[in-house]
């Protein structure tokens, strides 16, 4: 199911948060929590919501290169989710 991609992305970010420190860890945890909450809703997020999350991850990646691999993996999962969403 496509919602599982959101859970997987959340797990990837949560794990990455344990490998970095400071505000980057907090930001990764916040993004992981947000994805988990979106995945648990009755209806998954639309393209715009996911795009905004991906932009925040891109910004985080620029600020914290140590999280780059995890951010790339989470973004790939989010792209897979978006392929299943109707619209844009």
N, C-alpha and C positions, 0 to 999 in steps of 0.2 A: 504494500500500500504506500502511496506517495507520502503520507504523513510520517511514515517511518524515517524518511529522509530528514525531516526536521528533527526528530529525536536523535538520529545519528549525528547530525551537525551539532546539536546541543551537547552531546557526549564528547565529541571531539574538542569543542571549545572548553568544556569543563575540565577535561584532562590537561589541556594546554595551560589553563589557569594555574595548575599546580606546579608547572615548570618555570613560571616567570614570577616576578615580584612586583609589588607596588601597585600603581594605578592600572597598569596593563592587566594584572591578574584580576583586579576588580572589574575592569571593562569586559574582559573575557567571560567572567562569571555572570555579569549582567546580560550579555548577549546570549549566553547559554540558557539562562533563566527565561529570557524573553522567547527564545525558540521553543523551549519546552512548554511554556504557557500557550503559545500559538498552536502547537501540535495537539494540545489537550482540549482545545475548543471543539465545539460541534462542527464548525466549518473552518477549514484551513485558511491561511492568509492569501490575499490576492497578490498579483505581480508587484504592485506598488509597494506594499508592505515589505515584501521580500527584498525588493530593490533597495529600499531604505536601509534595511539591515545589512545588506551586502556593502553598501557604501560605508556604513559605520565600521564594518570589518576591514574594508580597504584602508580607512583612516588609521585604524588600530595597527594594521600591518606596517604602515609607514612609520608609525611611532615606536613600534616594538618588533624589530626584525626577528627576534628569537621566536616569535609566535607565527612567523610567515608560513611555515609548512602547515600548521593547524588551520590557519585562516584559509589557505588555499584549498585544503581538504573540505572544510566546512562550506566554502563557496561552491565547490564542485557538487556537493550534496544538495545545496540550495538550488543550483541550476537544474539538477535532476528533478527536484520537486517542481520547479517552475515549468518544466516541460509537460507536466500533467495538469497544469492549471489552464482553464479556458481563458480566452481573452487575448490581450496584446500579443 
